[in-house]
Amino acid sequence: MPEPLIAVVGATGRQGGATARALRARYEPLPLDVLGDDEDLRAMFAWFGELPAYQGDVAATRALAPDTHDLPAWLAASGWSPGAPSRTAASTAAPS
């Protein structure tokens, strides 16, 4: 199986300038020791790694915040479409 690709987008410093390219990526687990002495950070990443993985309570979330979107609804509401430039990339591009 080929290594997965990730998209990397960066500001070029030119007007309208964001570049994108695909890079080879691989997952490599790291020990929690790389996080240093931050106990909260270590606890968070240890919890992320526990199985079964965290499952959000969508019904409880919607009871608290009825306008909460799932990913497909958020994508539709945001106007996202494949291949379109992201608003984030455009808004964070370095000024010329």
Beta strands, then each sheet from edge to edge (+ up, - down):
strand 1: 5-11
strand 2: 18-24
sheet 1: 1+ 2-
end
